[in-house]
């Protein structure tokens, strides 16, 4: 059954989209829902920076990720300006998730009911998944100049799909977004408060320490994407009375868009909090031939959108049972570290919608074009996991799965989130999770009080 479902999904993609799908499937690691210990690596406190080979910034991040260094001394890339600016981009990326039994319900009775393979079994689906992946094409390294370290270019692939509970468990026509994004952190409030050189920067003199308690920055982004669902030509479904709506089963949706954006980031360095606010202008383009924009979408889908995003990551906190971790023949007792993540996305369609007609039975009595979409996320991010978190989402507005945009819905979903490039708070240090060194007669994590029989504090 699973192979048949995968085959069905694969057949619905064009050759080019199959290539991108294959890249993603090869790139995605195995899901590690219970990998509580996978990010921990402890190092000695006296490794000089000049002994580190010239690796990529992200490799350096993992190298330093568990060191017993003195946080006040600033001897860590966690205090480097350009490292922090780059990680802000990662923190503000779209959330990847998979939800189970998602509720997606129309706000009113349908004018034309759902058919087989469109979700007629009810408002619950089998699952929904969004897997945005961004492959870095170009980005500054520690040895690069300041301008290059302030920007990156990524190749983006952002599929979003939903599997219904109808017979044979069909997939809705899925989102397929492919394109490029350019990010540029063009301003920050960091200034050198002392002329004295930082003696810890023996590895590279162009590592710039952060001298502010509150690091503020502005990031400009430019995105160009192709957006479609890979279906064959055709757009509307017409019922026996001659009335029509969008074809949620096999309707062809196609568009292209530019998106310009500005993001303000506020890093609270003494707590690891990160607050980001973004404003975007998205303009869809293309003609009814060539760079295709379906003629049925004219004055119905909307070509101009204003998008706002508010993204908040709280301070690191510790909860739950302790984790037993074995390294170099010694067993450590670790606290589980977490971070709360809230994200709000608002979209407003700003142009001509004179031909838009929602699939609502009593819509003729009103004139709403349903220009606004609101999506809110909560994510619990366990910092002991490599990739996995836990999330909940609510949504109101047009269905965000391309051709279903005339379906006005609310949605409630719960599932797991994941990231190929997980965000860690700027000053997060895994050694802060270490509580002690267990003795030989340690009774295990389910022992009395969950403490080792002999306990040695690790400072």
Secondary structure, DSSP 8 states (H G I E B T S, - for coil): -HHHHHHHHHHTS-HHHHHHHHHHHHH-----TT-TTTT---B-TT--GGGS----HHHHHHHHTTB---GGGT-SGGGBHHHHHHHHHHHTS--EEEEES-EEEESS--SS---TTTTTT-SB-SEEEEEEEEEEEEE--TTS-HHHHTEEEEEEEEEEEEE-SSTT--B---BEEEEEEEEEEEEE-------S--TT--S-TT--B---SEEEEEEEEEEEEEEE----S--EEE-TTS-EEE-TTT---EEEEEEEEEEEEEEETTTTEEEEEEEEEEEEE-BSSSSB--GGGTTTT-SEEEEEEEEEE---EE-SS-EEEEETTEEEEE--EEEEEEEEEEEEE-S--TT---S-TTGGG------EEEEEEEEEEETTSSSEEEEEEEEEEE-SSGGGGG-EEEEEEEEEEE-SS----TT--GGGGEEEEE-TT---TTSGGG--SSEE---
